Amino acid sequence: MSETSAEDVVATAAVAAAGWRRAGIAGAAIGVIAAGAAAGVAVERLTVGRGMRKKARLALDASGPYGSLRGLPGRAVADDGTELYYEVDEIEPDGGTSRAGGRPGAPAGTGPRRRRLFGSKDPAPLTVVFSHGYCLGQDSWHFQRAALRGLVRTVHWDQRSHGRSERGRAQAEGVPVGIDQLGRDLRAVIDAAAPEGPLVLVGHSMGGMTMMALADRYPELIRDRVAAVAFVGTSSGKLGEVNFGLPVAGVNAVRRVLPGVLKALGSQTELVERGRRATADLFAGLIKRYSFGSRDVDPAVARFAERLIESTPIDVVAEFYPAFTEHDKSGALPAFREIPVLILAGDKDLVTPSSHSEAIADELPDAELVIVPDAGHLVMLEHPETVTDRLADLLVRIGAVPAEAR
């Protein structure tokens, strides 16, 4: 069989956009995005054979350390019965970090066992709770998790229907998922994994929205236990106005038809997943466009992001999407005014533009606002040193880690 040509890739892009043709302008807008991704893929296919590309992906998957960190496993139970998987990196008495291979079958509602001397009542340690974004998982915090191990207790969890967490039970019964539900899920994880002691909340994209929903529903928790928060590439609302880099004329048309298209795709899961595998190169091009802002992203990191996103089933993608246009938690932001806040975003983020971080900063005038140059939506993977550095500064500022550890 002859090697696929550049023309074949462009043809694939046209097929991918075919479902949009009836939407008129929307079809043209999506065509621009598909063609842009296909153009980059076409150049690669002219110089690198299909077999070589497949071997390169396998090599990156085998050798890359990203996503390999594991902690002590536990499961929290959400208010609809959904089991939420989390892992804890504990600080041991000798200053090391307790680590364990994942044990997904841990009993529901149980967490990592803590060592305690008989009769002692040591104060509960500060815990940093990381919440990930849409179509990702707890491993998206790989670099930050690696840097903080041994310095502070951390909790990393998978949002419902993502990663190792159970598919949302309410959603299986037809109940739409909303950001408010995610806020209640976060509370369940906190109650199971960090029922005592001060907290630092860190959230990327949907994870930051989850933190806002938590504050909206449980303002007393923020007041009594939260020592600091960090919002990374997130938004407090008006996501329905984001153009995702599409031509202005096509944005409104895309917004009208996209929920219906995703719903239709979600009902044909097996067929769509086969299509995603068949157009892996084009899919990778789209992920790169919407995840990163710089041209020289480490190929292993780009492949890691691709693996995270492609592991999210299309029906889950469709299930969560409507929640973002309905999301509005600007009214919950005042709950964070009395504590240190870090707000960080990439200046080339097409998903949650940096202007949305600036809007959060307007509501929290004492917060530290950091706009990272040449960075896209997955800024914590693209520029891990910058994100880890600012997060470490926040933890030093509140005394969570010693200044010399910085």
C-alpha positions in Angstrom: 0.0 0.0 0.0 1.4 3.4 -0.9 2.1 6.0 1.7 -0.7 8.5 2.5 -0.1 11.8 0.6 -0.5 15.4 1.7 -3.6 15.6 -0.5 -5.1 12.7 1.4 -4.7 14.6 4.7 -6.5 17.6 3.3 -9.2 15.3 2.1 -9.5 13.9 5.6 -10.0 17.4 6.9 -12.7 18.0 4.4 -14.5 14.8 5.5 -14.1 15.8 9.2 -15.9 19.1 8.4 -18.6 17.5 6.1 -21.1 17.3 9.0 -20.9 21.1 9.3 -21.8 21.9 5.7 -25.5 22.4 6.4 -24.6 25.0 9.0 -23.3 27.3 6.2 -21.0 29.8 7.8 -20.3 27.4 10.6 -19.1 24.8 8.1 -16.7 27.4 6.7 -15.4 28.3 10.2 -14.8 24.7 11.1 -13.2 24.1 7.7 -10.7 26.8 8.5 -9.7 25.1 11.7 -9.5 21.7 10.1 -7.6 23.0 7.2 -5.1 24.7 9.4 -4.5 21.5 11.4 -4.3 19.5 8.2 -1.8 21.9 6.6 0.7 21.2 9.4 0.0 17.5 9.3 0.4 17.5 5.5 3.9 18.9 5.8 4.8 16.2 8.3 3.4 13.5 6.1 5.5 14.6 3.2 8.7 14.0 5.2 7.8 11.3 7.7 6.1 8.0 6.9 3.1 6.6 8.6 5.0 3.7 10.1 7.7 6.0 11.4 5.1 8.3 13.0 3.4 5.4 14.7 6.8 4.2 16.0 7.6 7.7 17.3 4.3 7.8 19.2 5.0 4.4 20.8 8.5 5.5 21.7 7.3 8.7 23.3 4.6 6.7 25.2 7.2 4.2 26.4 9.9 6.6 27.4 8.1 9.6 28.6 7.8 9.9 32.4 4.8 12.1 32.2 1.8 10.8 34.1 3.8 8.1 35.8 3.5 9.6 39.3 1.3 7.7 41.7 0.2 8.2 45.3 -1.8 6.6 48.0 -5.2 5.9 46.5 -8.7 6.6 47.8 -12.3 7.0 46.7 -14.8 9.7 47.7 -18.5 9.3 47.1 -20.4 12.1 45.5 -24.0 13.0 46.5 -25.4 11.0 43.6 -23.3 7.9 44.5 -20.6 8.4 41.9 -17.2 7.2 43.1 -14.4 9.8 42.7 -10.9 8.6 42.5 -8.1 10.5 44.2 -4.5 10.1 45.3 -2.5 11.6 48.1 1.2 12.3 48.4 1.8 12.3 52.1 4.7 13.9 54.0 6.3 11.1 56.1 7.9 11.8 59.5 11.4 11.4 58.0 10.7 14.2 55.5 10.1 11.8 52.6 6.9 11.4 50.6 4.7 8.3 50.9 4.1 6.9 47.5 2.2 3.8 46.2 1.1 2.2 43.1 -2.5 3.1 42.2 -5.0 0.8 43.8 -8.2 1.6 41.9 -10.2 -1.0 43.7 -9.9 0.7 47.1 -13.2 0.6 49.0 -15.5 3.5 48.5 -15.2 6.3 51.0 -11.8 5.2 52.2 -8.6 7.2 52.0 -4.9 6.7 52.6 -4.1 5.5 56.1 -2.1 8.0 58.2 0.5 7.1 60.7 -0.2 8.4 64.2 1.5 7.7 67.5 -0.7 6.4 70.3 -2.2 9.3 72.3 -0.7 12.0 70.0 -2.9 14.8 68.5 -0.7 16.4 66.0 -2.4 19.2 64.1 -3.6 18.2 60.6 -1.1 19.3 57.9 -1.9 21.8 55.2 -3.1 20.0 52.0 -2.9 21.3 48.5 -5.9 20.0 46.4 -5.4 20.0 42.6 -8.4 20.0 40.3 -7.9 19.4 36.6 -9.6 20.7 33.5 -12.1 19.4 30.8 -11.0 16.3 29.0 -7.9 15.9 31.2 -7.1 14.1 34.4 -5.1 14.4 37.6 -1.9 13.6 35.6 -2.1 16.9 33.8 -0.4 18.4 37.0 2.6 16.1 36.5 5.3 18.7 36.7 3.8 20.5 39.7 3.2 17.3 41.5 6.8 16.2 41.0 8.2 19.5 42.2 6.1 19.6 45.4 6.6 16.0 46.5 8.3 15.9 49.9 7.5 19.5 50.5 3.8 19.6 51.2 0.8 17.2 51.4 -1.1 17.1 48.1 -4.3 15.6 46.8 -4.9 14.9 43.1 -8.3 13.8 41.9 -10.1 12.8 38.7 -13.4 14.7 38.0 -16.4 12.5 37.5 -16.4 10.6 34.2 -12.7 11.5 33.7 -9.6 9.5 34.5 -10.1 6.7 37.0 -13.3 8.2 38.5 -16.6 6.5 37.8 -18.9 7.7 35.1 -21.4 10.1 36.6 -24.3 8.1 37.9 -26.8 11.0 37.6 -25.7 11.5 34.0 -26.2 7.8 33.2 -29.8 8.4 34.3 -30.1 11.5 32.0 -29.4 14.3 34.5 -27.2 17.0 32.8 -23.9 17.6 34.4 -23.3 21.2 35.7 -20.4 23.1 37.3 -22.5 23.2 40.6 -22.3 19.4 40.6 -18.5 19.5 40.3 -18.3 21.9 43.2 -20.2 19.4 45.4 -17.9 16.6 44.1 -14.9 18.6 45.2 -16.4 19.0 48.7 -16.8 15.2 48.8 -13.1 14.7 47.9 -12.0 17.2 50.5 -14.2 15.5 53.2 -12.6 12.1 52.3 -9.0 13.1 51.6 -8.5 16.2 53.8 -11.2 16.4 56.4 -9.1 18.5 58.7 -6.4 21.2 58.5 -5.9 24.2 56.2 -6.3 23.9 52.4 -4.8 25.4 49.3 -7.0 25.0 46.2 -5.4 24.9 42.8 -7.6 24.5 39.6 -7.0 24.6 35.9 -9.8 25.6 33.5 -12.8 23.5 34.6 -11.0 22.8 37.8 -10.9 26.5 38.6 -14.7 26.7 37.8 -15.2 23.8 40.2 -13.4 25.8 43.0 -15.8 28.7 42.3 -18.8 26.4 42.6 -17.4 25.1 45.8 -17.2 28.7 47.2 -20.6 29.5 46.0 -22.2 26.5 47.8 -19.9 26.3 50.8 -18.6 29.8 51.6 -17.9 28.8 55.2 -15.4 26.2 54.0 -13.5 28.9 52.2 -13.6 31.2 55.2 -12.7 28.6 57.8 -10.1 26.4 56.1 -8.8 27.7 52.8 -5.4 29.5 53.2 -4.8 30.3 49.5 -6.1 29.6 46.0 -4.6 29.4 42.5 -6.7 29.8 39.3 -4.9 28.6 36.2 -6.3 29.3 32.7 -9.9 29.5 33.9 -13.0 31.7 33.7 -15.8 32.9 36.0 -18.3 33.2 33.1 -19.2 34.5 29.6 -17.6 31.5 27.9 -20.3 31.7 25.3 -18.6 34.8 24.0 -15.2 33.0 23.3 -14.5 32.7 19.6 -11.9 29.9 19.9 -9.8 31.5 17.1 -12.6 31.1 14.6 -13.5 33.7 12.0 -15.8 36.3 13.6 -18.6 35.7 11.0 -18.7 32.0 11.8 -18.6 32.1 15.6 -22.4 32.5 16.3 -23.3 29.8 13.8 -20.8 27.4 15.4 -22.3 28.1 18.8 -25.8 27.3 17.5 -24.9 24.0 16.0 -22.1 22.6 18.1 -24.1 21.3 21.1 -26.4 19.4 18.7 -23.4 18.0 16.7 -21.7 16.9 19.9 -24.9 15.3 21.2 -25.2 13.4 17.9 -21.6 12.3 18.0 -22.0 11.2 21.6 -24.8 8.9 20.6 -22.4 7.1 18.1 -19.6 6.6 20.5 -18.0 3.5 18.9 -18.2 4.9 15.4 -16.7 8.2 16.5 -13.9 6.6 18.5 -12.9 4.6 15.4 -12.9 7.8 13.4 -10.7 9.5 16.0 -8.2 6.7 15.7 -8.3 6.7 12.0 -7.6 10.5 11.8 -5.0 10.5 14.7 -2.7 12.9 12.9 -5.4 15.5 12.3 -6.7 15.0 15.8 -3.1 15.6 17.2 -2.9 18.8 15.1 -6.1 20.2 16.6 -5.0 19.3 20.1 -1.7 21.1 19.6 -3.5 24.2 18.2 -5.8 24.5 21.2 -3.4 23.3 23.9 -0.2 25.2 23.2 0.8 28.7 22.2 4.5 28.2 21.2 5.9 26.3 18.2 8.7 24.5 20.0 6.7 22.3 22.5 8.5 19.2 23.6 7.1 16.4 21.4 6.9 14.1 24.4 4.8 16.7 26.2 2.6 17.3 23.2 2.0 13.5 22.9 1.2 13.3 26.6 -1.5 16.0 26.2 -2.8 14.1 23.2 -3.1 10.9 25.3 -4.9 12.7 28.1 -7.4 14.3 25.8 -8.0 11.3 23.6 -8.7 9.1 26.6 -11.9 11.1 27.3 -14.8 9.3 25.5 -16.7 11.4 23.0 -20.0 11.0 24.9 -18.3 12.5 28.0 -17.0 15.4 25.8 -20.6 16.0 24.6 -22.1 15.6 28.1 -19.9 18.3 29.7 -19.8 20.9 26.9 -23.2 22.6 27.6 -22.2 23.3 31.2 -19.6 25.8 30.2 -21.9 28.1 28.3 -24.1 28.1 31.4 -21.2 28.7 33.8 -21.4 32.0 35.7 -19.7 32.2 39.1 -18.5 35.8 39.2 -20.8 36.2 42.2 -18.8 33.6 44.1 -15.4 35.3 43.7 -15.8 37.7 46.7 -15.4 34.6 48.9 -11.7 34.6 48.0 -11.0 38.3 48.7 -9.6 37.7 52.2 -6.9 35.2 51.2 -3.9 35.1 48.9 -4.9 34.4 45.3 -2.7 33.6 42.3 -4.3 34.0 38.8 -2.3 32.7 35.9 -3.0 32.3 32.2 -1.3 32.0 28.8 -1.4 35.0 26.5 -2.3 32.7 23.5 -5.0 30.7 25.2 -7.9 30.1 22.7 -10.1 28.2 25.1 -10.2 30.4 28.2 -8.5 33.6 26.9 -6.3 35.6 29.3 -9.0 38.4 29.3 -11.1 36.0 31.5 -8.3 35.8 34.0 -8.1 39.6 34.0 -11.8 39.7 34.7 -11.3 37.5 37.7 -8.5 39.8 38.9 -10.8 42.8 38.6 -13.0 41.1 41.2 -10.0 40.2 43.3 -7.8 43.3 43.2 -5.3 42.0 45.7 -4.6 38.9 43.7 -1.4 38.3 41.9 -2.1 38.2 38.1 0.5 36.5 35.9 0.1 36.4 32.1 2.6 33.9 30.6 4.0 34.9 27.2 3.9 32.4 24.3 1.6 30.1 26.3 -1.7 28.3 25.4 -4.4 26.6 27.4 -2.2 23.9 28.9 0.2 26.4 30.3 1.2 24.1 33.3 2.5 21.6 30.7 3.9 24.0 28.2 5.7 26.3 30.7 5.9 24.1 33.8 8.8 26.1 35.4 6.8 29.3 35.4 3.6 27.8 36.8 5.5 25.8 39.5 7.6 28.8 40.4 4.5 31.1 40.9 2.7 28.3 42.8 5.8 27.8 45.0 5.9 31.5 45.8 2.3 31.3 46.9 3.0 28.4 49.2 6.0 30.2 50.6 4.0 33.3 51.2 1.5 31.5 53.4 4.2 29.5 55.2 3.2 26.2 53.7 6.7 25.4 52.6 10.0 26.9 53.8 11.5 29.7 51.8 14.8 27.8 51.2 12.8 25.0 49.5 11.9 27.6 46.8 
